[in-house]
Structures are given as structure tokens and as C-alpha cells.
Amino acid sequence: MDQPRTIKAVAFDAFGTLVEVTDERRPYVRIARASTVGVLAASITRSLDLGAFADMCGVRPNPEWNFDLEAELVSIRAFAESRAVLVALRRAGYRIALASNLALPYAAPLEALFADLLDCACLSFEVGAAKPAPAFYRSLCLQLGCTPAEILMVGDSWRSDYEGATRSGLQALHLDRRSVAQAGRGAVTITDLRQLLAILPV
């Protein structure tokens, strides 16, 4: 990452970065697998609830899917350090964004956890584009009112959050909670969000 002093905003991926699903059921994926249409991307780039997504996939509704979705939604938990890191960054004057690929029902739990700490939320189902597409990152820049170089993207997907962001001109850090930063990625990989507070001027 170059010149952290130029950064005015920090954008965070959601799942695997700020939060985890402790009871993973993946109903959208299961519906997509039952379909021959192959339209999983529609659930994260359009405002589709589970029933509408099943209709698009040509799959008959199954009450079990709604039960699984509710079980998954109530199991969403913030990682231990997430709120403390966001609070510290806001106090230091950074604008904070949520930047996530997700289906419509997953937005409410995230809002309940972080709405008071966010300047904006760039969500794929609202903007009609998903990371790593440049259109997603253009929308993020517009919402934050910052140039790409002024935004630091932090996420656990190398392709979507790191490569997608850097190809769109943003600065980025890759979060890998499972292992120590690997050789060749040491300058851009962190293992805990608290490491941000040692990287950025706060």
C-alpha cells in the first residue's frame, strides 16, 4: 500500500471481513444449484428476495429455504475487533464505507450492526454491479465523494477486494484471518483488522 496519508476513506467488505455467518445454510446457492438457468449473480446485483430469486431460477419454492435463510441471518456476528476498529478510524477523521456483494436480505443485519458507524453502504444489489467490476468501485467512489486513490479497500477476497480495487485505482489491503501474511503479499496482507490502526495515521 502506498502513501497511507493520502487516504481519506476506508471501505470494508462484509462477510469474512467485518462479520461471519456462524450457522451457514447458503439458501441462495442451493436454489441456484437446483436451477439450470445459472443466475446466482442476479441475487447480488438486483433487489431480489429469496422467493423472487427462486422464480428467476425456475425453481419451485421450498419452505425449508426460508427457514434456512432466517437461521443464517440471525447467526451473523461481528468479529470481535470490528466495531472498535471502525470507531477508532471515525475518530481519526476517516470516512467509513461498507462495500459488499450481497443479496437483499443480508443488508438489514449489517445495518443493525454498523449503521451508526458508516458514512455509506455500497451494496451490489443496490448499485447493480458486483466486485470486482469497475462499475462497483465507481459507485463506491461517488458515494464516498473521494477519488479512487483516496480510498483504502479492505477485504478477504484477493480477487474481488484487492485486485478489483487496485485495478480501479483504489489502494487495498487483503485480510487473511487464517494465516500469517505470505511472502510476496506481506505489504498488502493483514491477519486482523486491528493492524489497520498501526498502518494508517490515527
N, C-alpha and C positions, 0 to 999 in steps of 0.2 A: 504494500500500500504506500502511495506517495503522499508526502506533504499533508499530514493529518490536520494541520492548522487551517487548510482551505475548506475543510468540511463544515457545513452549516446544518446538515440534517443527517439523521441515521434512520435507515429503513430496515425493518426486521421481517423476515419470513415468519410464519406462524408455527406450523406443525413441525416438530423436531428442533425448533429454534427457541421460541418463546413458550410453547406448550407441548404436551404429549397427550395422546389418547391412551388411557390405561385399560380400556376394555374395547379393543379394536374389533369391529364387526365388518366394516367395509361394504355396506349395502349397495352403494353406487357401483362399485367394482363388480359385485356379484350380479347385479342387473345387467351390466354391460357384457359380462361373460355369458349370460343366458341369451343374449341378443346376437343376431347375425349381421346387425347393421354397423356395429363398431363405432358408437358415437359417445364414448366416455368423455371426450373433450367438451362436449356440449354442456355437461354439468358444471364445468368450471369457467365457461365463457358466456353462459346465459343464466338468467334468473329462473332456474328450474328447481322446483321442489322434487321430492322423490317420486311422487305419482306422475308428474309431467315427464320426468326423465324416463320412467318405465314406459309411458305411452310412446315417447320418441323412439325408444328401443324396440317397440313392438312386443313388449313382454307383459304378460298378464300380472296385475297387482297381486302381491302376496302380503298378507297382514304381518307376517314374520319380519319383513323388511322394515316396516315402520317401527316395530318393537326394537329391532337391532339398531336402527338409526337413533332412537331416543336413548338407548343404553349407551351408545357411543358418545352422544352429545353430552350426557351428564357425567361422563367419565373424563372429560377434558380437564386437564390440570396444568397450571403454570409451573414451569420449572422453578426450583427454589429461589434462584437468583434473579428471575426475570423482572419482577416489579422493582426491585431495589436498583437494578441497573438502569431501567428506564427513568426512575425518579432522579438518579444521580445525573443522567445526561440532560434531562429537562432543567434541572437546577443550574447546570453549566451553560445553558442557553441554546442547546441544540433543538431543532425541530425533530419530532419523532413521528415515524410512519409505520403502519403495518402494510406489508406488501406480500400478498399471498395468493396462490392458486387454490381456490376452494369453491365448493358448491354452496348454494344459498343457505341451507340450514345451519351451516357451521359458523356463520357470521355472528349470530346472537351470543353464543358462549364467549367468543373472543371479545365482543363489545362489553360484555359483563365484566370480564377480567381486566380490560385495559383501556376502555373508552376515556377515562379521566386522565390518561397519560399520553394520549395520541393527538397529534395535530391533524392527521388524516389517515384514512384507510384506503389503500389501492387494492381492490379485490377483483379477481379475474371475472367473476360472474357479473360484476357491475360495469367494468370497463370494456368487456367483450374481447379481451385478449389475455393470454396466459404467458407467464415467464417460460422460456427465455425470450419471447418475442419482443422486438424493439418497441412495438406499439404499447406493450405493457409498461415499459420503462419510460416512454414518452409521457404517458398518463401520470406516472408517479412524479416525474419532474414538474409537470403542470400543477398537480395538486399541492406539492410542497413549495412551489414558487421558487425553485432553485435550478441552477444549471446542472447538467449531469455530473460534472467534476466536483460539485459542492455536496454531493450525496454519497454516503457510505452505505452500501448494501451488505447486510449480514444474514447469512442463511446456511442451512445444512446441505443443500443440493449444489454440488460443484457445477453442474451443467446449467441449472436454472438461475441460481442465486449468485454464483461467482462469474462463470463465463458469460451468461446472459447480460449481467450488469456491466461487466468490463467492456464487452463488445458494444454496449450502448453508451459508453463514455463515463460510467459511474466508477467510483472506487468501490472495492469489495473486500470482504473477509469471509473465508469459508469456516463454518463451525463444524467440527468433528468431535462430538462428545465421546466417541468410543475409543479414541486412541490419541497418542501423543502426535503433535504435528510432524508430518513426514518430510524427509529430505526433499528439497525441490519445491515444497509448498510452505516451508517454515515462515516465510514473510507474509503469507496471506491466510494461514490456517490458525484458528484458535480452538481450544477444547472446552472453554467455559466462557459464558458471556461476561463474567467479571473481568476477564482480561482486557476487555474494551476500555475499562477505566484506567488501565496502565498505558494504553496506546494513544487514546485521544486526550487532548488537553481538557482537564475537568477541574 
